[in-house]
Amino acid sequence: MEAIRNVAIAGASGALGSPIFQALLNSGHFNLTVLTRHSSEAQFPYSVKIIRVDYSSISELTQALTGQDAVVSVLTTSAMETQIPLIEAAVDAGVRRFLPSEFCANIGNPKAASLPVYHSKVQLHDVIRQKADENPNFTYSLIRNGPFLDWSLAFGFFLNLKGGETSLYDGGDRPFSTTTLATIGQAVVEVLRNLHETKNRAVLIQDLITTQNEMLAVARSVKPEIIWTPKNVSTAEMETMAQQKYASGSMDLVASVGFFCRSVFAEGYGGEFKKVDNDLLGIPLMSKADLEALIKSAL
Ligand SMILES: NC(=O)c1ccc[n+]([C@@H]2O[C@H](COP(=O)([O-])OP(=O)(O)OC[C@H]3O[C@@H](n4cnc5c(N)ncnc54)[C@H](OP(=O)(O)O)[C@@H]3O)[C@@H](O)[C@H]2O)c1
């Protein structure tokens, strides 16, 4: 397969989009174009080509994507359907590889895939698979990384940073795969450089497998002056509450947390990746010392 040179990135100003944008830029392998909404106030370096788009206009998107070899979508969670016209336009423009805004739990696991928060991502798989079946020149990769390690630590998702009561999901001993934003950026670069091996499939990566109790032990050793009081939280009960909130029309981040926790920490939901693509992509596993450094900086 001919190497990818021209890459368009959508959502480059976001929490994950920014580090992916930086990784693509810093790699020096690609000519980058940023797609951004007409209404966006995001700022990008002057050296990068910016195209403002209406994500509902296939003709506008096709024009924007003409000449692009690959599209990396890092659009926000609530805009998954926005990617359907983007995929249509990518096919029309002759784009060869599309990375949709996946970057989540292992939703190849049927239990995780059944959680409503992932439905829009799963529905997109059907669209993208069909397009790839119909157009052999059009291919895709779905990057799955588990919870963002540094981002989730900073938001207190794994551990209450201030001390006091801290939630341990299903006891806190369930191993899960987790990945930093920078590593996901590296994975995107390497997927685009390993086209054949990553064609039309999920690509799983992780920095490490850990548990909440392991993180808590590190936190206690780093900051002995902070007192944590663990509180066991059932992810089954969290899911029930999340289902109720969704049924009542409330689908915001707070309502979704129960589903996220279920997919990461619950038994049988695939939170601990069994087979990863780290070796293929040249992504080393993180050491205990690295994890300690991350937790220390978050605290
Ligand atoms: N695994 C995890 O722990 C985890 C955590 C969070 C997110 N994620 C996933 O990571 C991906 C990116 O999420 P994120 O939190 O980084 O996104 P984000 O920061 O909320 O938004 C990314 C970009 O999407 C564009 N955007 C925002 N609203 C839009 C709309 N209504 N229509 C079209 N574009 C819109 C904006 O770009 P412009 O302003 O340039 O147009 C924005 O900068 C998603 O797939 C999400 O589900 C995973």
The ligand as an ORCA input file, in Angstrom:
! r2SCAN-3c Opt
* xyz 0 1
  N     -11.231      6.668     26.636
  C     -11.498      7.748     27.334
  O     -11.189      7.853     28.534
  C     -12.151      8.918     26.667
  C     -12.392     10.091     27.384
  C     -12.926     11.193     26.704
  C     -13.213     11.090     25.353
  N     -12.987      9.915     24.692
  C     -13.243      9.809     23.251
  O     -12.239     10.572     22.556
  C     -12.801     11.197     21.408
  C     -12.565     12.704     21.456
  O     -13.200     13.215     22.603
  P     -12.735     14.599     23.275
  O     -13.251     14.586     24.670
  O     -11.281     14.817     23.029
  O     -13.579     15.624     22.415
  P     -13.818     17.185     22.742
  O     -12.592     17.766     23.327
  O     -15.088     17.339     23.503
  O     -14.114     17.771     21.271
  C     -13.264     17.507     20.171
  C     -13.545     18.464     19.052
  O     -14.781     18.146     18.412
  C     -15.230     19.306     17.726
  N     -16.653     19.449     18.060
  C     -17.217     19.785     19.240
  N     -18.569     19.774     19.156
  C     -18.863     19.417     17.899
  C     -20.078     19.229     17.191
  N     -21.250     19.400     17.784
  N     -20.004     18.833     15.904
  C     -18.806     18.640     15.303
  N     -17.620     18.823     15.924
  C     -17.651     19.205     17.201
  C     -14.404     20.494     18.212
  O     -13.445     20.819     17.202
  P     -13.478     22.243     16.418
  O     -13.810     23.294     17.425
  O     -12.096     22.364     15.864
  O     -14.527     22.089     15.353
  C     -13.725     19.910     19.440
  O     -12.483     20.508     19.733
  C     -14.279     10.790     21.389
  O     -14.437      9.656     20.585
  C     -14.565     10.416     22.837
  O     -15.628      9.498     22.976
  C     -12.470      8.836     25.319
*
